[in-house]
Amino acid sequence: MELKDLFTNYIDEHEEEMVEDVKRLCRINSVKGAYEVGKPFGEGPYNALMTAMSMCERYGFATANYDDYAIAADMNEKEKALDILAHMDVVAPGEGWTVTEPFNPIVKDGKIYGRGTSDDKGPAVAALYAMRAVKELGIPVSKNCRLILGSDEESGMSDIPHYYAVEEEAPMTFSPDSEFPVTNVEKGQFRLSIRADFEKEEGEAVLTELCGGDTINIVPGRAFATLKGLTDEVIKPEAEAVWKETGVKLSISAVVGGLRIDAEGAGAHAAHPHEGKNAALALLHLVNRLPLSDCTQVRLLKELEKLFPYGDCYGKALGVALEDELSGPTTMSADILKVSESSIELDVDSRTAAAATEQNTVEPAVKRIKAAGFECRHRLRGPHVVDGNSDFVKTLLRCYEDVKGMEGRLISTGGGTYVHDLKNGVAFGAVGDGTDTNMHGADEFMIIKELKEAAVIYALSISELCR
């Protein structure tokens, strides 16, 4: 029997167990929390990490704990060959869930629903079961595969540098934190924190608050604003016009001292802002159409909209639009907007084309932001590129093709993974090519058939690369 068939039969036999392990991990709310002694990223990420470690030990793998930042599980004690990097933390649950609650995973219509099912607890379990298959089927290997699980991927990736301060990189690394086939190019990242402080000014018609978004790498699907001094009759026609222009639903209700406007758009990963409907920017657009009393806040909001107009997902207004053949276009996502009567704050996440530099991205953006009356902090991180003709990448593609029966290809992503700063690291699955799992959005899911296929692909890859 061919290896592919052996692994397929093994995963078929362990399907129920694998699904239950995914659900076990996804029941844990592992959004980053406050630091505690022994729990660097809070209670949730720590609990998920420890649960995963006990899972690895239950299946016979030797484990190591790196100060509760990350853990590792070794397939054997032989020479280092392959590392697999996955993570146990998740993004905030957000709103709009309909199939189940975020941390109550369920199986429905061949899918596991719940936060973390596809990013990245499900893929991590697929990698673990691939190691189990190689080990328990007695497939001969002469080198080691190590599964490394971190707990801060979504909020800064400070966990993996902590690990690599102790351990050396394996000759080859992949992360099951993207989609198939092989992602050998990751865009750079440009993050901006924009702020303006000013004196509160009195007026007859005033915006008292505007809030949208709570996570830097998620397009805000909901936002709200409160105003005083305006009537429903004044706001309603403008709200209907903006709703029609943007597709973001706008609702008006009475609150103590004025009116509240709720905006309901659609969340999306910041790497793909065109797939969402930015509720915060739609609400900003509406506010700037209303007859508010002239003041510093109002003038600054109009300048802010010029820099980040609704629908500009590529940084054209900011002067940073770029595109190259290797990585595609720069994308721009305004993710967290907070406005009070004395301050404006905006956090922006841009995934930059490989051609982005200080000169063509940072400098024009900062110049326009400061000219508009804002201060900003910024950070530009370069792209990551691995040779698509290497034996490592070719092996991964071949294993993918053996299982899927379709031609593999190299892809670029705006998402950043653990391998971004590794010399020979790529993202490899586990989501199927072209499948939208609502990652970072409501009703996130993982297709069980694709999870099983990923486990078989990983098992084949391990047996080839660790031979």
URVEN-V88130 format. One record per backbone hydrogen bond with DSSP energy under -0.5 kcal/mol. CO is the residue of the C=O (numbers start at 1). NH is the residue of the N-H. If there is no record, write none. Layout:
# URVEN-V88130
CO/NH, CO/NH
This chain:
# URVEN-V88130
2/6, 3/7, 4/8, 5/9, 6/10, 7/11, 8/12, 9/13, 10/14, 12/15, 14/18, 15/19, 16/20, 17/21, 18/22, 19/23, 20/24, 21/25, 22/26, 23/27, 25/28, 27/29, 28/30, 30/90, 36/39, 39/36, 39/42, 41/33, 42/46, 43/47, 44/48, 45/49, 46/50, 47/51, 48/52, 49/53, 50/54, 51/55, 52/56, 53/57, 54/58, 55/59, 56/61, 57/60, 62/74, 64/72, 65/67, 66/69, 66/70, 69/151, 70/66, 71/149, 72/64, 73/147, 74/62, 79/144, 81/172, 82/146, 83/174, 84/86, 84/148, 86/150, 90/32, 101/104, 102/115, 106/108, 106/113, 108/111, 110/448, 110/449, 111/108, 111/113, 112/446, 113/106, 114/117, 116/121, 116/122, 120/124, 121/125, 122/126, 123/127, 124/128, 125/129, 126/130, 127/131, 128/132, 129/133, 130/134, 131/135, 132/136, 133/137, 134/139, 135/138, 142/79, 144/81, 144/82, 145/75, 146/84, 146/148, 147/73, 148/86, 148/150, 149/71, 150/88, 152/157, 153/156, 157/161, 158/162, 159/163, 160/164, 161/165, 163/166, 163/167, 172/83, 173/426, 174/85, 175/177, 175/428, 178/431, 179/429, 181/429, 182/184, 182/411, 183/427, 184/386, 185/413, 186/384, 188/352, 189/191, 189/381, 190/350, 191/379, 192/194, 192/348, 193/377, 194/346, 195/375, 196/344, 204/206, 205/293, 206/208, 206/228, 209/226, 210/339, 211/224, 212/337, 215/218, 217/270, 219/268, 220/279, 221/265, 222/213, 223/263, 224/211, 225/261, 226/208, 226/209, 227/259, 228/206, 231/234, 231/235, 232/236, 233/237, 234/238, 235/239, 236/240, 237/241, 238/242, 239/243, 240/244, 241/245, 242/246, 243/247, 247/249, 249/264, 251/262, 253/260, 255/258, 258/255, 259/227, 260/253, 261/225, 262/251, 263/223, 263/265, 264/249, 266/277, 268/219, 269/272, 270/273, 272/275, 273/276, 277/266, 277/279, 278/282, 279/283, 280/284, 281/285, 282/286, 283/287, 284/288, 286/289, 286/290, 287/290, 290/292, 295/299, 296/300, 297/301, 298/302, 299/303, 300/304, 301/305, 302/306, 303/307, 304/308, 309/312, 311/313, 313/332, 315/319, 315/320, 315/321, 316/319, 322/330, 324/328, 328/324, 331/351, 333/335, 333/349, 336/347, 337/212, 338/345, 339/210, 342/198, 343/340, 344/196, 345/338, 346/194, 347/335, 347/336, 348/192, 348/350, 349/333, 350/190, 350/352, 351/331, 352/188, 353/356, 357/361, 357/362, 358/363, 361/365, 362/366, 363/367, 364/368, 365/369, 366/370, 367/371, 368/372, 369/374, 370/373, 375/195, 377/193, 379/191, 379/381, 381/189, 384/186, 387/390, 390/394, 391/395, 392/396, 393/397, 394/398, 395/399, 396/400, 397/401, 398/402, 399/403, 400/404, 401/405, 409/182, 411/184, 411/185, 413/187, 417/420, 418/421, 419/422, 422/425, 424/173, 426/175, 427/183, 429/178, 431/180, 432/435, 435/437, 437/445, 438/441, 441/444, 444/114, 446/112, 447/451, 448/452, 449/453, 450/454, 451/455, 452/456, 453/457, 454/458, 455/459, 456/460, 457/461, 458/462, 459/463, 460/464, 461/465, 462/466, 464/467, 466/142, 466/143
